[in-house]
């Protein structure tokens, strides 16, 4: 997992054309023109998902996901969101991986994960690699409004 400001993220990511292209997309993203939906930039390689949702308070168990082919680049356009993180080696992963395209799920004890808060005022970028379990849409800083978020899926294989 990498978390950094949009201004500094290039200094921290691997020199990978698709990852760098995802950063270009965020640097040029029109926040005012945000609309929910999926845009395929490069088939099976680079996909933009724009989402709008309400966060929920953390519970005893956190519903986490992981991927094998794609990494996720998260960026908040509006609002605040807390995300849970745990390395995949530290958890027993779902035997049903692949029931949905490139995603597996696991529920894990909320006290045994780390958290990161993404705020629209800080222009933070969070990158989850395939070995990172991540639990999104958790209430952060008591923010009660809708969250608008961009997730860019970047192929790693």
C-alpha positions in Angstrom: 0.0 0.0 0.0 1.2 3.5 -0.8 -0.5 6.7 0.5 0.7 10.1 -0.6 -0.4 13.4 -1.9 -1.3 13.7 -5.6 1.6 16.1 -5.9 4.2 13.6 -4.5 2.9 10.2 -5.6 5.1 9.9 -8.7 8.1 9.9 -6.5 6.8 6.8 -4.7 5.4 4.5 -7.4 7.2 2.0 -9.6 8.1 3.3 -13.0 5.2 1.5 -14.7 3.5 3.1 -17.8 0.0 2.1 -16.6 0.5 3.4 -13.1 1.9 6.7 -14.4 -1.0 7.0 -16.8 -3.4 6.5 -13.8 -1.7 9.4 -12.1 -2.0 11.5 -15.2 -5.7 10.8 -15.2 -6.1 12.0 -11.6 -3.9 15.1 -12.2 -6.2 16.1 -15.0 -9.5 14.9 -13.5 -12.4 17.4 -13.7 -13.9 17.2 -10.2 -16.7 19.5 -11.2 -17.7 17.2 -14.1 -17.7 14.1 -11.9 -20.3 11.5 -12.9 -20.9 8.0 -11.6 -19.9 5.2 -14.0 -17.2 3.1 -15.5 -14.8 4.1 -18.3 -12.5 1.6 -20.0 -9.3 3.5 -20.9 -7.4 0.3 -22.1 -9.3 -3.0 -22.3 -8.2 -5.3 -19.4 -5.5 -2.9 -18.4 -6.8 0.5 -17.2 -10.4 1.1 -16.0 -11.8 4.1 -14.2 -14.7 3.6 -11.8 -16.4 6.7 -10.4 -18.6 5.9 -7.4 -20.9 7.8 -5.1 -21.9 6.2 -1.8 -22.5 6.8 1.9 -20.0 5.4 4.4 -20.9 3.2 7.4 -19.5 3.0 10.9 -16.9 0.3 11.4 -18.2 -3.0 12.8 -16.5 -5.8 14.7 -15.8 -7.5 11.4 -14.5 -5.6 8.3 -15.6 -6.9 4.9 -12.3 -6.7 2.9 -11.5 -7.4 -0.7 -8.4 -8.3 -2.7 -7.3 -8.8 -6.2 -4.7 -10.8 -8.2 -4.5 -9.0 -11.5 -5.2 -5.4 -10.7 -4.0 -2.8 -8.3 -6.5 -0.1 -7.2 -5.7 3.6 -7.1 -8.2 5.5 -4.8 -8.8 9.2 -4.9 -11.6 11.1 -3.1 -13.3 13.8 -5.1 -15.8 14.8 -2.4 -16.1 13.8 1.3 -14.2 11.6 3.6 -13.7 7.9 3.8 -11.8 5.5 6.1 -10.3 2.4 4.5 -9.0 -0.7 6.2 -5.8 -2.4 5.2 -4.1 -5.8 6.0 -1.5 -7.7 4.1 -2.9 -10.8 2.4 -0.3 -13.1 4.0 -1.7 -12.1 7.4 -5.2 -13.5 6.6 -6.9 -16.6 5.4 -8.2 -15.7 2.0 -11.4 -16.6 0.4 -11.4 -20.0 -1.4 -14.0 -18.7 -3.8 -11.7 -16.2 -5.4 -12.8 -15.5 -9.0 -16.5 -15.9 -8.3 -16.5 -12.2 -9.4 -13.9 -10.9 -11.9 -10.5 -10.4 -10.1 -11.9 -10.1 -6.6 -12.0 -12.2 -3.5 -13.5 -11.3 -0.1 -12.7 -11.9 3.5 -14.2 -10.7 6.8 -11.6 -9.9 9.4 -11.5 -8.6 13.0 -11.7 -4.8 12.9 -9.1 -4.6 15.7 -6.5 -6.5 13.6 -6.3 -4.1 10.6 -4.7 -0.7 10.0 -6.7 2.3 8.8 -6.2 5.3 6.5 -8.5 8.3 6.1 -8.8 9.9 2.7 -10.1 13.5 2.7 -11.1 15.6 -0.3 -9.3 18.6 1.2 -5.9 16.8 1.2 -5.8 15.4 -2.4 -4.5 12.1 -1.1 -3.9 9.1 -3.4 -4.0 5.6 -1.9 -2.7 2.6 -4.0 -3.6 -1.0 -3.0 -1.5 -3.7 -4.6 -2.7 -7.2 -5.2 -1.3 -8.4 -1.8 -3.2 -5.8 0.0 -6.6 -6.6 1.6 -8.7 -3.5 1.7 -12.0 -2.6 3.3 -13.6 0.5 1.8 -16.6 2.8 2.7 -16.0 3.1 6.4 -17.2 6.3 8.2 -14.4 8.8 8.6 -14.3 12.0 10.8 -18.1 11.7 11.3 -18.6 12.8 7.6 -22.3 12.2 7.0 -22.6 13.3 3.3 -22.2 11.4 0.1 -18.7 10.4 -0.9 -17.6 10.8 -4.5 -14.6 8.7 -5.3 -12.5 7.6 -8.3 -10.9 4.1 -8.3 -8.6 3.4 -11.2 -7.9 -0.3 -11.7 -4.5 -0.9 -13.2 -3.4 -4.3 -14.5 -0.2 -5.7 -12.9 0.1 -8.9 -14.9 
